[in-house]
């Protein structure tokens, strides 16, 4: 990634990339252990599950961090760089959810990593030129 990032920007981007993946993994793990939700009563029961609550908390942390990142950096930089979370998600799916991941999906993740390398080599923020109107 770019050396132009400040430490707090690195931290924010890391939180964005990992919190979403961890939140999704918590939700997936919990929901796979439950029957499909078919009624409002079941939904309330699901929302009381600790893993679901943790997943939701992590996704809230993700969205707050994502919003913070967007106040500091360009969307065209933030979105591709934080897509490294797809790699984290694949590793969590294999390691903790015991999912089988096809070669095609791994190649897709590899493509993302290569793309992130291209994007990260550019500047993290647009230089805004103030124009004065006369």
C-alpha beads as a LAMMPS data file, in Angstrom:
LAMMPS data file: protein, C-alpha beads

134 atoms
133 bonds

1 atom types
1 bond types

-500.0 500.0 xlo xhi
-500.0 500.0 ylo yhi
-500.0 500.0 zlo zhi

Masses

1 110.0

Atoms # bond

1 1 1 0.000 0.000 0.000
2 1 1 0.942 3.589 -0.335
3 1 1 3.546 5.026 1.981
4 1 1 1.522 8.259 2.048
5 1 1 -0.947 6.845 4.563
6 1 1 -0.852 8.084 8.130
7 1 1 -0.900 5.500 10.959
8 1 1 -4.537 6.227 11.848
9 1 1 -5.501 5.696 8.185
10 1 1 -3.735 2.314 8.170
11 1 1 -5.623 1.352 11.320
12 1 1 -8.954 2.494 9.898
13 1 1 -8.449 0.558 6.647
14 1 1 -7.391 -2.536 8.595
15 1 1 -10.518 -2.336 10.742
16 1 1 -12.688 -1.929 7.630
17 1 1 -11.098 -4.964 5.974
18 1 1 -11.286 -7.241 9.004
19 1 1 -14.448 -6.199 10.877
20 1 1 -16.750 -6.965 7.941
21 1 1 -15.158 -10.366 7.383
22 1 1 -15.289 -11.297 11.051
23 1 1 -18.885 -10.062 11.338
24 1 1 -19.946 -12.060 8.286
25 1 1 -18.190 -15.164 9.642
26 1 1 -19.988 -14.840 12.986
27 1 1 -23.344 -14.460 11.275
28 1 1 -22.716 -17.367 8.898
29 1 1 -21.552 -19.641 11.696
30 1 1 -24.603 -18.896 13.800
31 1 1 -27.137 -19.034 10.977
32 1 1 -25.841 -22.381 9.669
33 1 1 -26.621 -23.878 13.059
34 1 1 -30.244 -22.662 12.963
35 1 1 -33.367 -23.474 11.053
36 1 1 -34.420 -20.971 8.377
37 1 1 -36.185 -17.933 9.841
38 1 1 -39.851 -18.071 8.832
39 1 1 -41.627 -15.932 11.434
40 1 1 -41.120 -12.741 13.438
41 1 1 -40.858 -14.806 16.618
42 1 1 -37.978 -16.815 15.138
43 1 1 -36.278 -13.587 14.077
44 1 1 -36.372 -12.295 17.663
45 1 1 -34.893 -15.610 18.844
46 1 1 -32.123 -15.336 16.228
47 1 1 -31.336 -11.750 17.234
48 1 1 -30.775 -12.914 20.815
49 1 1 -28.025 -15.339 19.783
50 1 1 -24.611 -14.142 21.068
51 1 1 -22.824 -14.919 17.785
52 1 1 -25.443 -12.994 15.823
53 1 1 -25.086 -10.043 18.198
54 1 1 -21.293 -10.168 17.882
55 1 1 -21.591 -10.324 14.096
56 1 1 -23.931 -7.335 14.086
57 1 1 -21.587 -5.377 16.382
58 1 1 -18.639 -6.110 14.097
59 1 1 -20.644 -4.976 11.072
60 1 1 -21.541 -1.744 12.874
61 1 1 -17.836 -1.225 13.615
62 1 1 -17.150 -1.889 9.931
63 1 1 -19.626 0.730 8.694
64 1 1 -18.383 3.372 11.154
65 1 1 -14.767 2.693 10.151
66 1 1 -15.712 2.716 6.476
67 1 1 -17.402 6.090 6.882
68 1 1 -14.307 7.408 8.664
69 1 1 -12.064 6.137 5.873
70 1 1 -14.226 7.915 3.317
71 1 1 -13.790 11.219 5.152
72 1 1 -10.008 10.917 4.769
73 1 1 -9.428 9.110 1.480
74 1 1 -10.986 8.763 -1.963
75 1 1 -13.634 6.097 -2.542
76 1 1 -11.650 4.962 -5.577
77 1 1 -8.826 4.125 -3.150
78 1 1 -10.759 2.907 -0.090
79 1 1 -13.010 0.415 -1.816
80 1 1 -10.323 -1.568 -3.667
81 1 1 -7.853 -1.499 -0.776
82 1 1 -10.415 -2.696 1.747
83 1 1 -11.464 -5.462 -0.629
84 1 1 -8.530 -7.363 0.861
85 1 1 -11.267 -8.336 3.310
86 1 1 -12.319 -10.892 0.681
87 1 1 -9.049 -12.694 1.333
88 1 1 -9.703 -12.587 5.072
89 1 1 -13.235 -13.913 4.473
90 1 1 -11.980 -16.819 2.365
91 1 1 -9.459 -17.762 5.051
92 1 1 -12.141 -17.587 7.761
93 1 1 -14.542 -19.643 5.638
94 1 1 -11.952 -22.383 5.175
95 1 1 -10.494 -22.295 8.679
96 1 1 -13.472 -21.711 10.954
97 1 1 -16.533 -22.526 8.867
98 1 1 -14.877 -25.576 7.254
99 1 1 -16.103 -24.605 3.808
100 1 1 -14.632 -26.078 0.657
101 1 1 -13.352 -23.356 -1.620
102 1 1 -12.916 -24.161 -5.292
103 1 1 -9.830 -23.339 -7.319
104 1 1 -11.910 -20.811 -9.273
105 1 1 -12.732 -18.899 -6.090
106 1 1 -9.085 -18.939 -4.980
107 1 1 -8.096 -17.575 -8.395
108 1 1 -10.687 -14.839 -7.936
109 1 1 -9.177 -13.928 -4.567
110 1 1 -5.705 -13.921 -6.138
111 1 1 -7.018 -11.542 -8.815
112 1 1 -8.331 -9.247 -6.091
113 1 1 -4.951 -9.216 -4.358
114 1 1 -3.203 -8.337 -7.617
115 1 1 -5.761 -5.589 -8.307
116 1 1 -5.337 -4.187 -4.804
117 1 1 -1.598 -4.024 -5.459
118 1 1 -2.205 -1.871 -8.536
119 1 1 -4.642 0.425 -6.756
120 1 1 -2.519 0.744 -3.629
121 1 1 0.490 1.863 -5.640
122 1 1 -1.352 5.055 -6.558
123 1 1 -2.040 8.070 -4.374
124 1 1 -4.591 7.547 -1.571
125 1 1 -6.243 10.949 -1.995
126 1 1 -6.993 13.320 -4.811
127 1 1 -5.210 16.643 -4.655
128 1 1 -8.028 19.140 -4.716
129 1 1 -7.185 22.371 -6.466
130 1 1 -9.183 25.351 -5.287
131 1 1 -10.525 27.345 -8.125
132 1 1 -11.457 30.942 -7.637
133 1 1 -14.301 32.259 -9.671
134 1 1 -14.094 35.820 -10.787

Bonds

1 1 1 2
2 1 2 3
3 1 3 4
4 1 4 5
5 1 5 6
6 1 6 7
7 1 7 8
8 1 8 9
9 1 9 10
10 1 10 11
11 1 11 12
12 1 12 13
13 1 13 14
14 1 14 15
15 1 15 16
16 1 16 17
17 1 17 18
18 1 18 19
19 1 19 20
20 1 20 21
21 1 21 22
22 1 22 23
23 1 23 24
24 1 24 25
25 1 25 26
26 1 26 27
27 1 27 28
28 1 28 29
29 1 29 30
30 1 30 31
31 1 31 32
32 1 32 33
33 1 33 34
34 1 34 35
35 1 35 36
36 1 36 37
37 1 37 38
38 1 38 39
39 1 39 40
40 1 40 41
41 1 41 42
42 1 42 43
43 1 43 44
44 1 44 45
45 1 45 46
46 1 46 47
47 1 47 48
48 1 48 49
49 1 49 50
50 1 50 51
51 1 51 52
52 1 52 53
53 1 53 54
54 1 54 55
55 1 55 56
56 1 56 57
57 1 57 58
58 1 58 59
59 1 59 60
60 1 60 61
61 1 61 62
62 1 62 63
63 1 63 64
64 1 64 65
65 1 65 66
66 1 66 67
67 1 67 68
68 1 68 69
69 1 69 70
70 1 70 71
71 1 71 72
72 1 72 73
73 1 73 74
74 1 74 75
75 1 75 76
76 1 76 77
77 1 77 78
78 1 78 79
79 1 79 80
80 1 80 81
81 1 81 82
82 1 82 83
83 1 83 84
84 1 84 85
85 1 85 86
86 1 86 87
87 1 87 88
88 1 88 89
89 1 89 90
90 1 90 91
91 1 91 92
92 1 92 93
93 1 93 94
94 1 94 95
95 1 95 96
96 1 96 97
97 1 97 98
98 1 98 99
99 1 99 100
100 1 100 101
101 1 101 102
102 1 102 103
103 1 103 104
104 1 104 105
105 1 105 106
106 1 106 107
107 1 107 108
108 1 108 109
109 1 109 110
110 1 110 111
111 1 111 112
112 1 112 113
113 1 113 114
114 1 114 115
115 1 115 116
116 1 116 117
117 1 117 118
118 1 118 119
119 1 119 120
120 1 120 121
121 1 121 122
122 1 122 123
123 1 123 124
124 1 124 125
125 1 125 126
126 1 126 127
127 1 127 128
128 1 128 129
129 1 129 130
130 1 130 131
131 1 131 132
132 1 132 133
133 1 133 134
